[in-house]
Amino acid sequence: MHHASIPAIGAAAAWREAARQFLAAGVPPDQIHWGGIGSAPHLFADLERPRGTGAVTVPRSFIAMAETVVWHRDPERFARLYGFLWRLRGAPHLMTDRGDADLARLRGMEKNVHRCQHKMKAFVRFREIGAPDAPRRSFAAWFEPTHHTVEPTAGFFARRFGDMDWRIVTPDITAVFANGAVSFQAGQARPDLPEDASEQLWITYFRNIFNPARLKVAAMQSEMPRKYWKNLPEAASIPELIAQAPARARAMAEAAPTLPPARMAQVQAQLAGCTSAWDGPQDGLPAAIDACTRCPLHRSATQAVKGEGPLDAALMIVGEQPGDHEDLQGRPFVGPAGQVFDQVAGQVGLRRDQAYVTNAVKHFKFQPRGKRRIHQRPDSGEISQCRWWLDAELAQVKPRLVLAMGATAAESLTGRRGALMSRRGRVEHAPNGQPVLITLHPSYLLRLRDPQEREQATALFDDDLRTAADLLATHRN
């Protein structure tokens, strides 16, 4: 049995060196008694460290974890680390095994130490102890950390308060920063620190920023545990602030203005412009679409392309946006994609003149390239703005089924983005419950250069239109 004493100061380096020697000598975990400085060795312990010659290779992720876990207050932390390190010798993949119980325990200890360090950075309160005429100001603080976090956290305070001398006194270790250098001493009893005149100013500020309307006591105590309150000057005000919170919140509500400030009129007007609930007269919808300036697409398009068809149609067909031909003629689906649709629809018994045909986006989005205008897919913002008009058309027509052709139409109607091929042929529902059958856009068929791929995609499009025809026929019967 071997004994390893790990000192309170420099514990990380001491454990790392001891573990390296034991691992190189092939000493198993059950043959080592780990203890802190001054701890009594095992009755049959060998106080002489073994000398190993084997090479020691340790995953970097374990080193980083161990550098934190050694500061945990668990007296078995050194043994737990070495036990897991022993297992890592031939299985470095264990560092990524989330189901490993030993690793889970060490990760939990690591998290607790990090949390303790965070609390130390937040709740240490310095008070000035130096003479007024000293060349460097000097401060001291008393803190009671949950774990041994003074040494690994001292660097933060050295960087943060490098222009003054300070000491952080705890029951275990005292960190001293003097003339730009950090040193550590044994822990001390709580010192008698002088009052700080600036604390009253801080307490006044704390009381004034305390918002009673947003008080959540459990959440506050989770971030500021009660064990730290006795060393925080502002904590003396917390019970009173909690007790007064309901009355102060009611007073704040009663004192709130009953009328919005003048600037809110402009804000409310902007919000109204984004509400997708057009409520104009039925015969005024085409003119309203023609005059639309809700998004920048109207600036370069020739005109808005409105839907057309009977207003009592059982089927509404929704495409992506107008193309070049539609933009010039002002009618939906009159270009090559419309011709493909008419051909396939005729084969399955869908009559276009009995359906209401429209687009999710009413203006043509394109990129000029010489004399040609190259189609550009609308973005989510443009789709959202044009949803105003699509909602109005749906409210007027009230179709039994909507055929969404292409990803843009599917997103506009269902609010969902996703791979179109995995959704086509299926009936989804709009937020208001409207049935939506999703299929390919006929322009997709035109873009396919490979004859076999085009034939396969056309067959899928044909199947989807047949499904639409069958659903309408079933509903009629």
Buried (B, 14 or more C-beta within 10 A) or exposed (E): EBBBBBEBBEBBEBBBBBBBBBBBBEBEBEEBBBBEEEBEBBEEBBEEBBEBEEEBEBBEEBEEBBBBBBBBBEEEBBBBBBBBBBBBEEEBEBBEEEEBEBBEBBBEBBEBBBEBBEBBEEBBBBBBBBEEEEEEBBBBBBBBBBBBBBBBBBEEBBEEBEEBBBBBBBBBBBBBBEEEEBEBEEEBEEBEBEEBEEEEEEBEEBEEEBEBEEBEEEEEEEEBEEEBBEBBBBBEBBEEBBEEBEEBBEEEEEEEEEEEEEEEEEEEEEEEEEEEEBEEEEEEBEEBBBEBEBBEBBEBBBBBBBBBBEEEBBBBBBBBBBBBBBBBBBBBBBBBBBBBBBEBBEEBEBEBEEBBBBBBBBBBBBEEEEEEBEBEEBEEEBBBBBBBBBBBBBBBBEBBBBBBBBBBBBBBBBEEEEEBEEBBBEEBEBEEEBBBBBBBBBBBBBEBEEEEEBEEBBEBBBBBBBBBBEBBEEEEE
